[in-house]
Amino acid sequence: MNHGKYVFSQLIEFLSQRVFDRLTSKYSGNKSVKHFTCWNQLLCMIFGQL
């Protein structure tokens, strides 16, 4: 039985979404994105590595 946080949520705690959003706006990462943002893609790639 799980009594703590999942591994994925523990990894995400180390990342700051505010800093990541600032970097994506600096380099126009979400310029032509409609639905699947860079933050969502990063989370999917991290989850896939697990």
Backbone torsions as a table, in degrees:
resi	resn	phi	psi	omega
1	MET	NA	135.9	-179.0
2	ASN	-81.6	125.4	179.0
3	HIS	-115.4	-2.7	-178.9
4	GLY	-126.9	-160.5	178.7
5	LYS	-85.0	154.2	175.8
6	TYR	-71.4	160.4	-178.4
7	VAL	-62.7	-39.9	-179.1
8	PHE	-61.8	-44.1	179.9
9	SER	-68.3	-30.3	176.4
10	GLN	-68.7	-37.0	177.4
11	LEU	-68.7	-38.9	-177.9
12	ILE	-68.1	-27.9	178.6
13	GLU	-61.7	-28.8	-180.0
14	PHE	-73.6	-24.1	-178.7
15	LEU	-90.1	141.8	175.8
16	SER	-104.4	116.1	-178.6
17	GLN	-67.4	-30.4	179.3
18	ARG	-65.6	-42.9	178.2
19	VAL	-67.7	-41.1	179.1
20	PHE	-63.6	-41.7	177.9
21	ASP	-65.3	-35.3	177.7
22	ARG	-65.6	-39.9	178.6
23	LEU	-69.6	-39.2	178.8
24	THR	-68.1	-33.1	176.7
25	SER	-73.8	-31.3	178.3
26	LYS	-65.6	-40.8	-177.7
27	TYR	-102.0	13.5	178.1
28	SER	53.9	48.3	-178.7
29	GLY	-71.0	-34.1	-179.0
30	ASN	-101.1	29.2	-173.7
31	LYS	-62.3	-51.4	-176.6
32	SER	-110.1	22.4	-178.5
33	VAL	-88.7	136.8	178.4
34	LYS	-106.1	-43.2	-174.6
35	HIS	-124.5	-45.7	-171.6
36	PHE	-97.7	96.1	-174.2
37	THR	-75.4	169.8	178.8
38	CYS	-63.8	-35.6	178.8
39	TRP	-63.9	-43.6	177.7
40	ASN	-64.2	-38.4	178.6
41	GLN	-66.1	-40.7	177.7
42	LEU	-61.9	-43.9	179.2
43	LEU	-63.3	-38.9	178.3
44	CYS	-66.7	-39.3	179.8
45	MET	-68.3	-38.0	177.2
46	ILE	-66.7	-42.8	179.8
47	PHE	-63.8	-37.7	178.7
48	GLY	-65.8	-30.2	178.7
49	GLN	-73.1	-23.6	178.3
50	LEU	-72.7	NA	NA
